[in-house]
């Protein structure tokens, strides 16, 4: 939908995922948006070099989120949030994150 603005579909999917989930790591993004890990890592590297996103190391993982110091973050977030509303429900579900912590034992699904 906004791929023409960002140059390619990978860039669009990565940014849409980060807007919907606030922060994530490369493997989760690749799995959820059905792209190869290499493509996602390259795109994250480009966005980080441009200052659009910020990476933070926690343990052995690197989490990415939109950079709050980037001057156009509020406008970018608003544009991407609006773009998400125009996607079909099935495609919107693709950007939802999965549960990150284990379910308490004995708790019903």
Biopython code that builds the backbone (N, CA, C, O; Angstrom):
import numpy as np
from Bio.PDB.StructureBuilder import StructureBuilder

atoms = [
    (1, "UNK", "N", (0.812, -1.186, 0.000)),
    (1, "UNK", "CA", (0.000, 0.000, 0.000)),
    (1, "UNK", "C", (0.868, 1.268, 0.000)),
    (1, "UNK", "O", (0.645, 2.162, -0.817)),
    (2, "UNK", "N", (1.839, 1.354, 0.893)),
    (2, "UNK", "CA", (2.737, 2.511, 0.919)),
    (2, "UNK", "C", (4.138, 2.120, 0.452)),
    (2, "UNK", "O", (5.117, 2.808, 0.741)),
    (3, "UNK", "N", (4.214, 1.019, -0.265)),
    (3, "UNK", "CA", (5.525, 0.528, -0.700)),
    (3, "UNK", "C", (6.206, 1.500, -1.649)),
    (3, "UNK", "O", (7.435, 1.563, -1.676)),
    (4, "UNK", "N", (5.444, 2.262, -2.432)),
    (4, "UNK", "CA", (6.036, 3.230, -3.349)),
    (4, "UNK", "C", (6.786, 4.325, -2.587)),
    (4, "UNK", "O", (7.784, 4.853, -3.080)),
    (5, "UNK", "N", (6.315, 4.658, -1.408)),
    (5, "UNK", "CA", (6.965, 5.697, -0.605)),
    (5, "UNK", "C", (8.304, 5.195, -0.054)),
    (5, "UNK", "O", (9.284, 5.940, -0.015)),
    (6, "UNK", "N", (8.337, 3.928, 0.370)),
    (6, "UNK", "CA", (9.535, 3.383, 1.012)),
    (6, "UNK", "C", (10.470, 2.675, 0.042)),
    (6, "UNK", "O", (11.579, 2.307, 0.431)),
    (7, "UNK", "N", (10.067, 2.474, -1.188)),
    (7, "UNK", "CA", (10.951, 1.910, -2.189)),
    (7, "UNK", "C", (10.770, 0.434, -2.453)),
    (7, "UNK", "O", (11.027, -0.012, -3.572)),
    (8, "UNK", "N", (10.342, -0.342, -1.482)),
    (8, "UNK", "CA", (10.124, -1.764, -1.718)),
    (8, "UNK", "C", (9.168, -2.349, -0.685)),
    (8, "UNK", "O", (8.888, -1.738, 0.347)),
    (9, "UNK", "N", (8.683, -3.525, -0.983)),
    (9, "UNK", "CA", (7.693, -4.192, -0.132)),
    (9, "UNK", "C", (8.293, -4.615, 1.216)),
    (9, "UNK", "O", (7.608, -4.585, 2.239)),
    (10, "UNK", "N", (9.560, -5.004, 1.213)),
    (10, "UNK", "CA", (10.223, -5.409, 2.454)),
    (10, "UNK", "C", (10.253, -4.250, 3.444)),
    (10, "UNK", "O", (9.940, -4.432, 4.620)),
    (11, "UNK", "N", (10.623, -3.077, 2.984)),
    (11, "UNK", "CA", (10.676, -1.897, 3.848)),
    (11, "UNK", "C", (9.305, -1.607, 4.438)),
    (11, "UNK", "O", (9.180, -1.316, 5.628)),
    (12, "UNK", "N", (8.284, -1.688, 3.607)),
    (12, "UNK", "CA", (6.921, -1.439, 4.070)),
    (12, "UNK", "C", (6.527, -2.437, 5.164)),
    (12, "UNK", "O", (6.005, -2.043, 6.207)),
    (13, "UNK", "N", (6.773, -3.711, 4.927)),
    (13, "UNK", "CA", (6.380, -4.741, 5.895)),
    (13, "UNK", "C", (7.123, -4.601, 7.207)),
    (13, "UNK", "O", (6.524, -4.766, 8.270)),
    (14, "UNK", "N", (8.399, -4.305, 7.162)),
    (14, "UNK", "CA", (9.192, -4.151, 8.382)),
    (14, "UNK", "C", (8.679, -2.970, 9.202)),
    (14, "UNK", "O", (8.502, -3.087, 10.414)),
    (15, "UNK", "N", (8.442, -1.843, 8.553)),
    (15, "UNK", "CA", (7.959, -0.671, 9.280)),
    (15, "UNK", "C", (6.548, -0.871, 9.819)),
    (15, "UNK", "O", (6.253, -0.461, 10.942)),
    (16, "UNK", "N", (5.674, -1.493, 9.036)),
    (16, "UNK", "CA", (4.319, -1.765, 9.517)),
    (16, "UNK", "C", (4.357, -2.663, 10.751)),
    (16, "UNK", "O", (3.614, -2.445, 11.708)),
    (17, "UNK", "N", (5.222, -3.669, 10.725)),
    (17, "UNK", "CA", (5.338, -4.567, 11.869)),
    (17, "UNK", "C", (5.837, -3.815, 13.103)),
    (17, "UNK", "O", (5.320, -4.020, 14.201)),
    (18, "UNK", "N", (6.832, -2.950, 12.934)),
    (18, "UNK", "CA", (7.378, -2.212, 14.081)),
    (18, "UNK", "C", (6.376, -1.205, 14.634)),
    (18, "UNK", "O", (6.344, -0.967, 15.841)),
    (19, "UNK", "N", (5.566, -0.616, 13.774)),
    (19, "UNK", "CA", (4.543, 0.314, 14.255)),
    (19, "UNK", "C", (3.487, -0.432, 15.060)),
    (19, "UNK", "O", (3.043, 0.041, 16.106)),
    (20, "UNK", "N", (3.093, -1.582, 14.575)),
    (20, "UNK", "CA", (2.041, -2.351, 15.254)),
    (20, "UNK", "C", (2.536, -2.959, 16.569)),
    (20, "UNK", "O", (1.749, -3.117, 17.502)),
    (21, "UNK", "N", (3.815, -3.301, 16.659)),
    (21, "UNK", "CA", (4.340, -4.034, 17.817)),
    (21, "UNK", "C", (5.333, -3.259, 18.670)),
    (21, "UNK", "O", (5.881, -3.826, 19.615)),
    (22, "UNK", "N", (5.580, -2.025, 18.387)),
    (22, "UNK", "CA", (6.514, -1.169, 19.132)),
    (22, "UNK", "C", (7.965, -1.628, 19.053)),
    (22, "UNK", "O", (8.841, -0.821, 18.743)),
    (23, "UNK", "N", (8.244, -2.905, 19.327)),
    (23, "UNK", "CA", (9.620, -3.394, 19.184)),
    (23, "UNK", "C", (9.610, -4.885, 18.898)),
    (23, "UNK", "O", (8.701, -5.613, 19.295)),
    (24, "UNK", "N", (10.647, -5.314, 18.201)),
    (24, "UNK", "CA", (10.746, -6.726, 17.846)),
    (24, "UNK", "C", (12.171, -7.029, 17.404)),
    (24, "UNK", "O", (13.004, -6.130, 17.290)),
    (25, "UNK", "N", (12.436, -8.300, 17.160)),
    (25, "UNK", "CA", (13.744, -8.726, 16.679)),
    (25, "UNK", "C", (13.589, -9.273, 15.259)),
    (25, "UNK", "O", (12.482, -9.590, 14.821)),
    (26, "UNK", "N", (14.703, -9.378, 14.555)),
    (26, "UNK", "CA", (14.686, -9.691, 13.124)),
    (26, "UNK", "C", (13.989, -11.009, 12.807)),
    (26, "UNK", "O", (13.199, -11.071, 11.865)),
    (27, "UNK", "N", (14.262, -12.053, 13.564)),
    (27, "UNK", "CA", (13.673, -13.361, 13.265)),
    (27, "UNK", "C", (12.154, -13.333, 13.415)),
    (27, "UNK", "O", (11.441, -13.929, 12.608)),
    (28, "UNK", "N", (11.661, -12.652, 14.430)),
    (28, "UNK", "CA", (10.211, -12.570, 14.616)),
    (28, "UNK", "C", (9.562, -11.814, 13.459)),
    (28, "UNK", "O", (8.514, -12.221, 12.958)),
    (29, "UNK", "N", (10.181, -10.725, 13.041)),
    (29, "UNK", "CA", (9.642, -9.962, 11.913)),
    (29, "UNK", "C", (9.607, -10.833, 10.667)),
    (29, "UNK", "O", (8.596, -10.888, 9.967)),
    (30, "UNK", "N", (10.714, -11.512, 10.392)),
    (30, "UNK", "CA", (10.794, -12.363, 9.201)),
    (30, "UNK", "C", (9.728, -13.458, 9.228)),
    (30, "UNK", "O", (9.081, -13.720, 8.214)),
    (31, "UNK", "N", (9.547, -14.090, 10.371)),
    (31, "UNK", "CA", (8.548, -15.158, 10.476)),
    (31, "UNK", "C", (7.134, -14.640, 10.285)),
    (31, "UNK", "O", (6.341, -15.250, 9.567)),
    (32, "UNK", "N", (6.811, -13.528, 10.917)),
    (32, "UNK", "CA", (5.434, -13.018, 10.886)),
    (32, "UNK", "C", (5.051, -12.441, 9.526)),
    (32, "UNK", "O", (3.914, -12.617, 9.086)),
    (33, "UNK", "N", (5.962, -11.764, 8.860)),
    (33, "UNK", "CA", (5.622, -11.148, 7.564)),
    (33, "UNK", "C", (6.022, -12.016, 6.374)),
    (33, "UNK", "O", (5.897, -11.609, 5.220)),
    (34, "UNK", "N", (6.503, -13.217, 6.677)),
    (34, "UNK", "CA", (6.830, -14.214, 5.661)),
    (34, "UNK", "C", (7.860, -13.709, 4.635)),
    (34, "UNK", "O", (7.636, -13.728, 3.425)),
    (35, "UNK", "N", (8.990, -13.261, 5.180)),
    (35, "UNK", "CA", (10.122, -12.853, 4.364)),
    (35, "UNK", "C", (11.361, -13.591, 4.856)),
    (35, "UNK", "O", (11.379, -14.114, 5.970)),
    (36, "UNK", "N", (12.381, -13.631, 4.030)),
    (36, "UNK", "CA", (13.611, -14.293, 4.476)),
    (36, "UNK", "C", (14.305, -13.420, 5.520)),
    (36, "UNK", "O", (14.206, -12.194, 5.488)),
    (37, "UNK", "N", (14.996, -14.065, 6.429)),
    (37, "UNK", "CA", (15.697, -13.361, 7.502)),
    (37, "UNK", "C", (16.731, -12.401, 6.918)),
    (37, "UNK", "O", (16.904, -11.296, 7.432)),
    (38, "UNK", "N", (17.410, -12.801, 5.866)),
    (38, "UNK", "CA", (18.438, -11.966, 5.247)),
    (38, "UNK", "C", (17.848, -10.649, 4.739)),
    (38, "UNK", "O", (18.439, -9.588, 4.942)),
    (39, "UNK", "N", (16.692, -10.708, 4.083)),
    (39, "UNK", "CA", (16.046, -9.488, 3.586)),
    (39, "UNK", "C", (15.681, -8.560, 4.734)),
    (39, "UNK", "O", (15.904, -7.351, 4.659)),
    (40, "UNK", "N", (15.129, -9.116, 5.780)),
    (40, "UNK", "CA", (14.716, -8.313, 6.929)),
    (40, "UNK", "C", (15.934, -7.687, 7.606)),
    (40, "UNK", "O", (15.907, -6.506, 7.954)),
    (41, "UNK", "N", (16.995, -8.462, 7.795)),
    (41, "UNK", "CA", (18.196, -7.935, 8.440)),
    (41, "UNK", "C", (18.811, -6.793, 7.624)),
    (41, "UNK", "O", (19.254, -5.789, 8.183)),
    (42, "UNK", "N", (18.834, -6.955, 6.302)),
    (42, "UNK", "CA", (19.373, -5.899, 5.445)),
    (42, "UNK", "C", (18.550, -4.615, 5.570)),
    (42, "UNK", "O", (19.097, -3.515, 5.642)),
    (43, "UNK", "N", (17.227, -4.778, 5.594)),
    (43, "UNK", "CA", (16.352, -3.615, 5.693)),
    (43, "UNK", "C", (16.503, -2.943, 7.057)),
    (43, "UNK", "O", (16.545, -1.715, 7.141)),
    (44, "UNK", "N", (16.584, -3.735, 8.119)),
    (44, "UNK", "CA", (16.778, -3.173, 9.447)),
    (44, "UNK", "C", (18.105, -2.412, 9.523)),
    (44, "UNK", "O", (18.181, -1.352, 10.144)),
    (45, "UNK", "N", (19.126, -2.946, 8.901)),
    (45, "UNK", "CA", (20.439, -2.300, 8.896)),
    (45, "UNK", "C", (20.366, -0.942, 8.180)),
    (45, "UNK", "O", (20.952, 0.039, 8.636)),
    (46, "UNK", "N", (19.639, -0.899, 7.051)),
    (46, "UNK", "CA", (19.479, 0.361, 6.309)),
    (46, "UNK", "C", (18.725, 1.396, 7.138)),
    (46, "UNK", "O", (19.133, 2.555, 7.213)),
    (47, "UNK", "N", (17.629, 0.975, 7.756)),
    (47, "UNK", "CA", (16.830, 1.890, 8.562)),
    (47, "UNK", "C", (17.611, 2.386, 9.777)),
    (47, "UNK", "O", (17.493, 3.551, 10.159)),
    (48, "UNK", "N", (18.404, 1.510, 10.381)),
    (48, "UNK", "CA", (19.189, 1.909, 11.536)),
    (48, "UNK", "C", (20.288, 2.889, 11.135)),
    (48, "UNK", "O", (20.557, 3.849, 11.857)),
    (49, "UNK", "N", (20.915, 2.655, 10.000)),
    (49, "UNK", "CA", (21.953, 3.565, 9.514)),
    (49, "UNK", "C", (21.371, 4.947, 9.202)),
    (49, "UNK", "O", (22.050, 5.960, 9.365)),
    (50, "UNK", "N", (20.117, 4.985, 8.754)),
    (50, "UNK", "CA", (19.455, 6.252, 8.440)),
    (50, "UNK", "C", (18.885, 6.923, 9.685)),
    (50, "UNK", "O", (18.473, 8.082, 9.627)),
    (51, "UNK", "N", (18.856, 6.210, 10.810)),
    (51, "UNK", "CA", (18.341, 6.779, 12.042)),
    (51, "UNK", "C", (16.841, 6.642, 12.219)),
    (51, "UNK", "O", (16.282, 7.193, 13.167)),
    (52, "UNK", "N", (16.180, 5.921, 11.331)),
    (52, "UNK", "CA", (14.728, 5.755, 11.398)),
    (52, "UNK", "C", (14.335, 4.819, 12.528)),
    (52, "UNK", "O", (13.328, 5.034, 13.201)),
    (53, "UNK", "N", (15.134, 3.781, 12.732)),
    (53, "UNK", "CA", (14.878, 2.851, 13.830)),
    (53, "UNK", "C", (16.100, 2.815, 14.741)),
    (53, "UNK", "O", (17.192, 3.239, 14.361)),
    (54, "UNK", "N", (15.893, 2.305, 15.942)),
    (54, "UNK", "CA", (16.990, 2.168, 16.901)),
    (54, "UNK", "C", (17.037, 0.724, 17.368)),
    (54, "UNK", "O", (15.998, 0.109, 17.608)),
    (55, "UNK", "N", (18.230, 0.188, 17.494)),
    (55, "UNK", "CA", (18.410, -1.171, 17.975)),
    (55, "UNK", "C", (18.915, -1.168, 19.402)),
    (55, "UNK", "O", (19.679, -0.291, 19.805)),
    (56, "UNK", "N", (18.480, -2.157, 20.159)),
    (56, "UNK", "CA", (18.906, -2.277, 21.557)),
    (56, "UNK", "C", (19.186, -3.751, 21.829)),
    (56, "UNK", "O", (18.345, -4.608, 21.559)),
    (57, "UNK", "N", (20.362, -4.041, 22.361)),
    (57, "UNK", "CA", (20.739, -5.414, 22.663)),
    (57, "UNK", "C", (20.217, -5.773, 24.053)),
    (57, "UNK", "O", (20.438, -5.056, 25.028)),
    (58, "UNK", "N", (19.513, -6.914, 24.111)),
    (58, "UNK", "CA", (19.056, -7.475, 25.388)),
    (58, "UNK", "C", (19.420, -8.944, 25.378)),
    (58, "UNK", "O", (18.857, -9.737, 24.624)),
    (59, "UNK", "N", (20.369, -9.294, 26.227)),
    (59, "UNK", "CA", (20.850, -10.674, 26.230)),
    (59, "UNK", "C", (21.581, -10.958, 24.931)),
    (59, "UNK", "O", (22.526, -10.259, 24.568)),
    (60, "UNK", "N", (21.128, -11.999, 24.234)),
    (60, "UNK", "CA", (21.753, -12.355, 22.958)),
    (60, "UNK", "C", (20.951, -11.837, 21.768)),
    (60, "UNK", "O", (21.277, -12.150, 20.623)),
    (61, "UNK", "N", (19.915, -11.057, 22.022)),
    (61, "UNK", "CA", (19.037, -10.606, 20.946)),
    (61, "UNK", "C", (19.111, -9.094, 20.783)),
    (61, "UNK", "O", (19.378, -8.359, 21.734)),
    (62, "UNK", "N", (18.870, -8.654, 19.573)),
    (62, "UNK", "CA", (18.843, -7.221, 19.254)),
    (62, "UNK", "C", (17.410, -6.844, 18.898)),
    (62, "UNK", "O", (16.863, -7.329, 17.907)),
    (63, "UNK", "N", (16.811, -5.990, 19.697)),
    (63, "UNK", "CA", (15.438, -5.544, 19.484)),
    (63, "UNK", "C", (15.446, -4.199, 18.767)),
    (63, "UNK", "O", (16.278, -3.336, 19.048)),
    (64, "UNK", "N", (14.514, -4.035, 17.846)),
    (64, "UNK", "CA", (14.411, -2.813, 17.065)),
    (64, "UNK", "C", (13.071, -2.141, 17.320)),
    (64, "UNK", "O", (12.058, -2.802, 17.545)),
    (65, "UNK", "N", (13.086, -0.821, 17.279)),
    (65, "UNK", "CA", (11.860, -0.033, 17.396)),
    (65, "UNK", "C", (12.062, 1.274, 16.621)),
    (65, "UNK", "O", (13.185, 1.621, 16.253)),
    (66, "UNK", "N", (10.968, 1.987, 16.382)),
    (66, "UNK", "CA", (11.100, 3.283, 15.738)),
    (66, "UNK", "C", (11.908, 4.190, 16.656)),
    (66, "UNK", "O", (11.713, 4.184, 17.872)),
    (67, "UNK", "N", (12.804, 4.958, 16.082)),
    (67, "UNK", "CA", (13.690, 5.817, 16.846)),
    (67, "UNK", "C", (12.922, 7.048, 17.337)),
    (67, "UNK", "O", (12.477, 7.855, 16.521)),
    (68, "UNK", "N", (12.760, 7.205, 18.650)),
    (68, "UNK", "CA", (12.014, 8.365, 19.152)),
    (68, "UNK", "C", (12.722, 9.693, 18.884)),
    (68, "UNK", "O", (12.091, 10.749, 18.928)),
    (69, "UNK", "N", (14.008, 9.651, 18.611)),
    (69, "UNK", "CA", (14.766, 10.882, 18.322)),
    (69, "UNK", "C", (14.729, 11.270, 16.844)),
    (69, "UNK", "O", (15.169, 12.361, 16.481)),
    (70, "UNK", "N", (14.219, 10.404, 16.008)),
    (70, "UNK", "CA", (14.099, 10.716, 14.581)),
    (70, "UNK", "C", (13.036, 11.806, 14.442)),
    (70, "UNK", "O", (11.938, 11.654, 14.979)),
    (71, "UNK", "N", (13.333, 12.907, 13.733)),
    (71, "UNK", "CA", (12.399, 14.037, 13.715)),
    (71, "UNK", "C", (11.025, 13.742, 13.108)),
    (71, "UNK", "O", (10.056, 14.431, 13.428)),
    (72, "UNK", "N", (10.923, 12.745, 12.251)),
    (72, "UNK", "CA", (9.656, 12.466, 11.591)),
    (72, "UNK", "C", (8.933, 11.241, 12.147)),
    (72, "UNK", "O", (8.002, 10.736, 11.520)),
    (73, "UNK", "N", (9.348, 10.764, 13.308)),
    (73, "UNK", "CA", (8.727, 9.577, 13.889)),
    (73, "UNK", "C", (7.225, 9.726, 14.107)),
    (73, "UNK", "O", (6.486, 8.806, 13.757)),
    (74, "UNK", "N", (6.733, 10.827, 14.664)),
    (74, "UNK", "CA", (5.276, 10.935, 14.858)),
    (74, "UNK", "C", (4.497, 10.876, 13.536)),
    (74, "UNK", "O", (3.456, 10.225, 13.450)),
    (75, "UNK", "N", (5.005, 11.554, 12.523)),
    (75, "UNK", "CA", (4.344, 11.553, 11.220)),
    (75, "UNK", "C", (4.423, 10.179, 10.562)),
    (75, "UNK", "O", (3.457, 9.715, 9.956)),
    (76, "UNK", "N", (5.581, 9.534, 10.688)),
    (76, "UNK", "CA", (5.762, 8.200, 10.127)),
    (76, "UNK", "C", (4.831, 7.207, 10.806)),
    (76, "UNK", "O", (4.201, 6.384, 10.142)),
    (77, "UNK", "N", (4.745, 7.284, 12.123)),
    (77, "UNK", "CA", (3.848, 6.401, 12.879)),
    (77, "UNK", "C", (2.391, 6.627, 12.463)),
    (77, "UNK", "O", (1.640, 5.666, 12.302)),
    (78, "UNK", "N", (1.991, 7.883, 12.290)),
    (78, "UNK", "CA", (0.616, 8.202, 11.888)),
    (78, "UNK", "C", (0.319, 7.662, 10.484)),
    (78, "UNK", "O", (-0.749, 7.097, 10.247)),
    (79, "UNK", "N", (1.255, 7.836, 9.565)),
    (79, "UNK", "CA", (1.070, 7.340, 8.199)),
    (79, "UNK", "C", (0.934, 5.825, 8.166)),
    (79, "UNK", "O", (0.038, 5.287, 7.515)),
    (80, "UNK", "N", (1.827, 5.144, 8.872)),
    (80, "UNK", "CA", (1.808, 3.682, 8.876)),
    (80, "UNK", "C", (0.594, 3.128, 9.613)),
    (80, "UNK", "O", (0.038, 2.108, 9.208)),
    (81, "UNK", "N", (0.181, 3.784, 10.678)),
    (81, "UNK", "CA", (-1.015, 3.348, 11.409)),
    (81, "UNK", "C", (-2.249, 3.469, 10.517)),
    (81, "UNK", "O", (-3.114, 2.594, 10.521)),
    (82, "UNK", "N", (-2.322, 4.547, 9.762)),
    (82, "UNK", "CA", (-3.454, 4.733, 8.845)),
    (82, "UNK", "C", (-3.399, 3.689, 7.728)),
    (82, "UNK", "O", (-4.433, 3.156, 7.325)),
    (83, "UNK", "N", (-2.203, 3.398, 7.232)),
    (83, "UNK", "CA", (-2.054, 2.391, 6.175)),
    (83, "UNK", "C", (-2.512, 1.024, 6.664)),
    (83, "UNK", "O", (-3.097, 0.257, 5.900)),
    (84, "UNK", "N", (-2.250, 0.714, 7.926)),
    (84, "UNK", "CA", (-2.678, -0.570, 8.498)),
    (84, "UNK", "C", (-4.197, -0.718, 8.468)),
    (84, "UNK", "O", (-4.706, -1.820, 8.264)),
    (85, "UNK", "N", (-4.916, 0.368, 8.666)),
    (85, "UNK", "CA", (-6.386, 0.288, 8.695)),
    (85, "UNK", "C", (-6.967, -0.037, 7.329)),
    (85, "UNK", "O", (-8.091, -0.533, 7.245)),
    (86, "UNK", "N", (-6.231, 0.229, 6.261)),
    (86, "UNK", "CA", (-6.725, -0.032, 4.911)),
    (86, "UNK", "C", (-6.392, -1.431, 4.403)),
    (86, "UNK", "O", (-6.841, -1.824, 3.327)),
    (87, "UNK", "N", (-5.616, -2.175, 5.163)),
    (87, "UNK", "CA", (-5.263, -3.537, 4.767)),
    (87, "UNK", "C", (-6.420, -4.490, 5.071)),
    (87, "UNK", "O", (-7.185, -4.250, 6.005)),
    (88, "UNK", "N", (-6.556, -5.563, 4.295)),
    (88, "UNK", "CA", (-7.564, -6.576, 4.626)),
    (88, "UNK", "C", (-7.280, -7.192, 5.992)),
    (88, "UNK", "O", (-6.135, -7.218, 6.443)),
    (89, "UNK", "N", (-8.316, -7.681, 6.639)),
    (89, "UNK", "CA", (-8.185, -8.227, 8.000)),
    (89, "UNK", "C", (-7.147, -9.339, 8.073)),
    (89, "UNK", "O", (-6.400, -9.431, 9.047)),
    (90, "UNK", "N", (-7.099, -10.183, 7.046)),
    (90, "UNK", "CA", (-6.139, -11.292, 7.047)),
    (90, "UNK", "C", (-4.701, -10.770, 7.037)),
    (90, "UNK", "O", (-3.823, -11.312, 7.710)),
    (91, "UNK", "N", (-4.481, -9.715, 6.265)),
    (91, "UNK", "CA", (-3.134, -9.161, 6.193)),
    (91, "UNK", "C", (-2.802, -8.378, 7.466)),
    (91, "UNK", "O", (-1.646, -8.357, 7.889)),
    (92, "UNK", "N", (-3.789, -7.739, 8.077)),
    (92, "UNK", "CA", (-3.564, -7.038, 9.348)),
    (92, "UNK", "C", (-3.131, -8.017, 10.430)),
    (92, "UNK", "O", (-2.272, -7.702, 11.254)),
    (93, "UNK", "N", (-3.726, -9.202, 10.426)),
    (93, "UNK", "CA", (-3.397, -10.218, 11.431)),
    (93, "UNK", "C", (-1.935, -10.654, 11.335)),
    (93, "UNK", "O", (-1.340, -11.076, 12.327)),
    (94, "UNK", "N", (-1.363, -10.548, 10.138)),
    (94, "UNK", "CA", (0.028, -10.938, 9.929)),
    (94, "UNK", "C", (0.970, -10.066, 10.766)),
    (94, "UNK", "O", (2.051, -10.510, 11.152)),
    (95, "UNK", "N", (0.560, -8.837, 11.043)),
    (95, "UNK", "CA", (1.416, -7.907, 11.773)),
    (95, "UNK", "C", (1.256, -8.003, 13.285)),
    (95, "UNK", "O", (1.989, -7.338, 14.018)),
    (96, "UNK", "N", (0.329, -8.803, 13.765)),
    (96, "UNK", "CA", (0.166, -8.998, 15.201)),
    (96, "UNK", "C", (1.303, -9.858, 15.717)),
    (96, "UNK", "O", (1.713, -10.816, 15.062)),
    (97, "UNK", "N", (1.811, -9.514, 16.892)),
    (97, "UNK", "CA", (2.913, -10.308, 17.444)),
    (97, "UNK", "C", (2.364, -11.544, 18.143)),
    (97, "UNK", "O", (1.191, -11.605, 18.511)),
    (98, "UNK", "N", (3.225, -12.506, 18.314)),
    (98, "UNK", "CA", (2.863, -13.719, 19.031)),
    (98, "UNK", "C", (3.239, -13.540, 20.492)),
    (98, "UNK", "O", (4.009, -12.648, 20.847)),
    (99, "UNK", "N", (2.695, -14.386, 21.315)),
    (99, "UNK", "CA", (2.990, -14.353, 22.741)),
    (99, "UNK", "C", (4.480, -14.632, 22.953)),
    (99, "UNK", "O", (5.019, -15.574, 22.372)),
    (100, "UNK", "N", (5.136, -13.838, 23.764)),
    (100, "UNK", "CA", (6.577, -13.987, 23.976)),
    (100, "UNK", "C", (6.930, -14.750, 25.225)),
    (100, "UNK", "O", (8.047, -15.253, 25.340)),
    (101, "UNK", "N", (6.031, -14.851, 26.145)),
    (101, "UNK", "CA", (6.361, -15.569, 27.368)),
    (101, "UNK", "C", (5.502, -16.817, 27.463)),
    (101, "UNK", "O", (4.407, -16.856, 26.903)),
    (102, "UNK", "N", (5.969, -17.812, 28.144)),
    (102, "UNK", "CA", (5.211, -19.060, 28.212)),
    (102, "UNK", "C", (3.926, -18.898, 29.022)),
    (102, "UNK", "O", (3.843, -18.075, 29.934)),
    (103, "UNK", "N", (2.938, -19.696, 28.666)),
    (103, "UNK", "CA", (1.665, -19.685, 29.381)),
    (103, "UNK", "C", (1.853, -20.395, 30.706)),
    (103, "UNK", "O", (2.583, -21.382, 30.794)),
    (104, "UNK", "N", (1.198, -19.893, 31.728)),
    (104, "UNK", "CA", (1.276, -20.517, 33.046)),
    (104, "UNK", "C", (0.757, -21.936, 32.975)),
    (104, "UNK", "O", (-0.284, -22.182, 32.366)),
    (105, "UNK", "N", (1.461, -22.878, 33.588)),
    (105, "UNK", "CA", (1.058, -24.267, 33.508)),
    (105, "UNK", "C", (-0.326, -24.456, 34.131)),
    (105, "UNK", "O", (-0.619, -23.904, 35.192)),
    (106, "UNK", "N", (-1.160, -25.234, 33.470)),
    (106, "UNK", "CA", (-2.505, -25.503, 33.942)),
    (106, "UNK", "C", (-3.530, -24.473, 33.520)),
    (106, "UNK", "O", (-4.727, -24.672, 33.727)),
    (107, "UNK", "N", (-3.072, -23.349, 32.919)),
    (107, "UNK", "CA", (-3.997, -22.316, 32.488)),
    (107, "UNK", "C", (-4.645, -22.745, 31.172)),
    (107, "UNK", "O", (-3.939, -23.158, 30.253)),
    (108, "UNK", "N", (-5.976, -22.655, 31.061)),
    (108, "UNK", "CA", (-6.636, -23.073, 29.827)),
    (108, "UNK", "C", (-6.320, -22.126, 28.676)),
    (108, "UNK", "O", (-6.045, -20.944, 28.884)),
    (109, "UNK", "N", (-6.364, -22.660, 27.468)),
    (109, "UNK", "CA", (-6.133, -21.832, 26.304)),
    (109, "UNK", "C", (-7.317, -20.936, 26.113)),
    (109, "UNK", "O", (-7.342, -20.138, 25.176)),
]
sb = StructureBuilder()
sb.init_structure("model")
sb.init_model(0)
sb.init_chain("A")
sb.init_seg("    ")
for serial, (resi, resn, name, xyz) in enumerate(atoms, 1):
    if name == "N":
        sb.init_residue(resn, " ", resi, " ")
    sb.init_atom(name, np.array(xyz, "f"), 0.0, 1.0, " ", f" {name:<3s}", serial, name[0])
structure = sb.get_structure()
